[in-house]
């Protein structure tokens, strides 16, 4: 079997590969992952203008709010722009009255004022009507290029993440026994969807709140000019952090199915979980309202994880003949180890001294 076929079809748990075969498989999977990332990068680079418009929308929305209030550098510029248009309109109206035949001015004076109206109209037409400066600013000559490449790489990584996770799963699959494989498969299939939900939550809730808080914090003491590099770094950090935080159900469900924790222990830890969710929300920029909007969904994920873990555990306890009480998978829903076999070896002297022989408990 060639290395490409091995990378596409995961090898079995009982298969035996040499060190060279493992390295060959790892190399092939890395090549596939890099190739997928490169294709995604090319597509995202082709659509870089659309990507930049998407990531700039939270900043543009905040800028429009500042413009409406006349705050910030852009707001002051727009106020001056609107004042200029009003003055130009009033001047044009006054010149129209003066150049009218019944204005009382001589024909020579009206003829001299007429060209001024045409010049004023031409100058007013050059004044932009839309607010300017609502996009991030670049200071270096090469910064637009490097920033575009950075944003493209972020989006390419997000798009190609499911394939990369599949290749990673295919490489570690032989190390898992059949029970662990049945546990990992549904969890890994939920990772991309939860990651996408976290990114969406970060984009529509967390990022606008962060931009609003940071752009208005002590803004009267500074001439705020949003740079492209720091803004896109903040946006990428928020989106990736939310995508990772939304993996909490996967972690909790995997821990419960492997017997590391129980739903009862998770319920007892609700105060600690709520404090942890509040700490994560407080670490992100925002005000008190944003703190609540961020804490509630995170804690809701924790409660949903407990519910799913309890339902899964109950379903497996109802059908013990399918593996719920089996010792083959190494998992026991009741958290109690199986009784020792009848033909077990006789206890040693040290076992008798330490009372570690399970049979001693019945005597």
Secondary structure, DSSP 8 states (H G I E B T S, - for coil): --HHHHHHS---TT----HHHHHHHHHHHHHHHHHHHHHHHHHHHHTHHHHHHHHHHHHHHHHHHHHHHT-HHHHHHHHHHHHHHHHHHHHHHHHHHHTSGGGS--HHHHHHHHHHHHHHHHHHHHS-SS----S-B--STTHHHHHHHHHHHHHHHHHHHHHHHHHHHHHHGGGS-HHHHHHHHHHHHHHHHHHHHHHHHIIIIIHHHHHHHHHHTTGGGS----BHHHHHHHHHHHHHHHHHHTTHHHHHHHHHHTTSS-HHHHHHTHHHHHHHHHHHHHHSS--HHHHHHHHHHHHHHHHHHHHHHHHHHHHHHHTGGGTTS-SSSS--TTS------TT-----HHHHHHT--GGGGG-
